[in-house]
């Protein structure tokens, strides 16, 4: 296995496990962002309401698109980051001091990542919010994709693409930048894989926190039915007018909780698989 295959295999494994661990939190985050009139009492109350009214399976509604997307995305993101880091001249191994190049390397993966994440996020949100048992519009992810494409055109699944691209760049820049810098510090105090888990959790939580306003705008752009036309500016103004500045951080509690849990798991799996593959790869 060459370096590219190791990055792909490790990123893929991290995507599968991380998505399964964090998806219920993502469902709650979307409900808090896009349905504040129904879920306005916080994360724990939202969890209880969904479980009581819709059953446990509601926490995995729309799970297939992000499972596919995030497996592919993690493969792309970790691979793109490693490539850009190398091209920017950052040496392998722990950082020796603050280095903005790792932030740039992470952000550079954003435009490519958004080409995959935008349509999958759109389908996922449409399924997560299709929660009226008497008037369900979509039977499955495939049916949702088909209906949107049939009624509004194939490009309709890219609704919210520009704001999602900006969100991906901010998130990935913070994600990898904070991880690399935090790992160097934590490793001196915490032994072994615990340093990876803590650093990964902190990087995910911070990345989601600073990109949350754009994620809220994206969720509300993508929540509307395909036949309605709304702009990012209209949505941002509406969120601010109806909910104030803090409205942009709706769903932050489950988002940050999920991000810490998922990123901790994801980086641990990634580093573990990558290290194992490297040790079992015969020298060239």
Secondary structure, 3 states (H helix, E strand, C coil): CCHHHHHHHHHHHHHHHHHHHHHHHHHHHHHHHHCCCCCCCCHHHHHHHHHHHHCHHHHHCCHHHHHHHHHHHHHHHHHHHHHHHHHCCCCCCCCCCCCCHHHHHHHCCHHHHHHHHHHHHHHHHHHHCCCCCCCCCCCCHHHHHHHHHHHHCHHHHHCCHHHHHHHHHHHHHHHHHHHHHHHHHHCCCCCCHHHHHHHHHHHHHHHHHHHHHHHHHHHHHHHCCCCCCCCHHHHHHHHHHHHCHHHHHCCHHHHHHHHHHHHHHHHHHHHHHHHHHHHCCCCC
